[in-house]
Amino acid sequence: MAKIQLLLAGAGNRQALASLVSEPHTPVTAEEVQEADLHLVDESSFPQYRDELESYKRRKEPVFCPVVLIRRENSPVSVTLPDIESSDRPLVVNDVVTAPVGKQALFRTISNLLVRRAQTKELAMDLKEQNEQLREERRKYQTLVEQSEHGIAVAQDGEFVFVNEQMATIVERDCEALEGMTLESVIAPEYQRLVRRRHQQRTRGESPPTQYEIAVVTPRGEQKDIGLRASRITYDGEPAVLALFRDITAQKERERDLRQFKNAVSHAGHAIMMTDTNGTIEYVNPAFEEMSGYTAAEAIGETPRILKSGDHDEAFYRDLWETILEGEVWTSETVNERKSGERIILNQTIAPIQNGDDEIQGFVAIQDDITDHRLREQQLVVFDRVLRHNLRNKGTAIQGYADILEQTLSDEQSVEHLRTIQDNIDSLLDISEKVHHARQIFADNIEEADSVCGLEAGLERIRDRVESQYTEGNVVIQELPPETVEIDSRVLPGIREFVENGVKHSDASSPQVEIAASVDETTSTISVVDNGSGIPEQEQRVIEAGTEEPLEHGSGLGLWFAYWLVSYVGGDIDIRTSDIGTIVAMTIPIR
């Protein structure tokens, strides 16, 4: 059902036509133009309502508002209508019916025009929804452009035709001032030629790189590093270039700082290791690779447990973790193990890496290999003790016996005193020889490349030498590994010291020393067992402690000499005594 306004001259005509259309529709007989789905106007009233109808139709565009003109047959009155092809005015009359009006013909005309109206209303609704969507998209687009952290600019013919606020902020100019300026006016001189060439390539439809780095210059003369991304678009129907400017000045500064830091770390003399909060290694420097024997590829992804020597108990590592997890720095001397199995003493500092909110992001460990330093310290302490204690005491004895000899008149007694003097002199010479030998080993050979020898051949040489020097002793090689094993030849004098002591200081009627060796994947354990009274307990404590005190020291240099050599090649010594004698177990790396 539609609302139809009847704009007819004469109340009778309006009443007659109202009764005709009222069956399916609602007639409106007001004399002023009203809202209606269709208007019926007779030829005589048309001039009166023409302008109003035309204005009404304009207001309702794009909805079709049909007007039907009723004209009498053979009427001399004419109505001038605009040409449908050339007029820019809306067509006021959309159809014409002839009076007297036939009901069927009138309803057919009205029905066709109302269908057209319904279609335009539907199209207008769709158009309205589309316009709303377009306005929403435009609003979103404007929001994205205005709030983007990137500077956005459109350039045509080398000039800015659009810039957003962020772009203006980056180059420190107003948006209005930028529009119309050339690209080159904000680009640093060293990049102008590059930007101009690529801009021209894009506008020609070519495909140069879309991302690269340049620099812009502010009115203050300050340069800013920019990450530029450019692409070809159409803007206002013409080719243009869309450019995204990202200020990467701070990022480039961080990269430069990081490069300097990495360069410093890479060339640092100390081993440096970085881990995440779980202790997984994320970085090691070349000094770490040299110190540990592990390459960066082997170490990264592992944990510092690969360096664990077994010298420290769980309480040691628990204290370490508790300290660094509380954000404190942990410092200690640590005994670690190289990939080869050699033990090393480290002066180690571990510190947490924290962000600006004091949250721990990881840990950094700085390690200084002080193995040689510790060995040299031990040597100096022992040499001092030898010179201060042994030589002094024996020198006093020599002096005393010399005094006695000077006063005696008995030839037999003189001979006895001379023998005592000679014994002391021999002892001093022996000590002197060992001191000389030790100093030569650690001073002259400590920097030399490792030399190797077969384990079996080395032990056989030690056996033959000791038996030739001490004919009363018996040295037996009981058990050796079936395969060929090579060890550092510099450890052999240390092994010989233990074998020789087992024979020389034995209180058994028939001194005997048994040698055995076993191997695993990385080490060989050499056991020396004698049948004497054993190494004195005090001597054992001193060697196991690795240091001497004024009231706790050894009586000679031999055990220290052996300990230094075994420790130097990365080995370890375990001394035990039993009812059958002394058992010395030396664990050394296989070469």
Buried (B, 14 or more C-beta within 10 A) or exposed (E): EBBBBBBBBEEEBBBBBBEBBEEEBBBBBEBEBEEBBBBBBBBBBBEEBBEBBBEBBEEBEEBBBBBBBBBEEEEEEEBEBBEEEEEEEBBBBBEBBBBEBEEEEBBEBBEEBBEEBBEBBEEBEEEEEEEEEEEEEEEEEEEEBEEBEBBBBBBBEBBBBBBBBBBBEBBBBEBEEBBEBBBBBBBBEEBBEBBBEBBBBBBEEEEBEEEBEBBBBEEEEEEBBBBBBBEBEEBEEEBBBBBBBBBBBEEBEEEEEEEEEEEEBEEBEBBBBBBBBEBEBBBBBBBBBEBBBBEEEBBBEBBBEBBBBEEBEEEEBEEBEEBBEEEEEBEBEBBBBBBBBBBBBBBBBBBBBEEEEEEBEBBBBBBBBBBBEBBBEBBEBBBEBBEEBBBEEBEEBBEEBBEBBEEEEEEEEBEBBEEBBEBBEEBBEEBBEBBEEBEEBBEEEEEEEEEEBEBBEBBBEBBEBBBEEBEEBBBEBEEBBEEEBBBBBBBBBBBBBBBBBBBBBBEBEEBBBBBBBBBEEEBBBBBBBBBBEBBBEEBBEBBEEBEBEEEEBBEBBBBBBBBBBBBBBBBBBEBEBEEEBBBBBBBBBBB
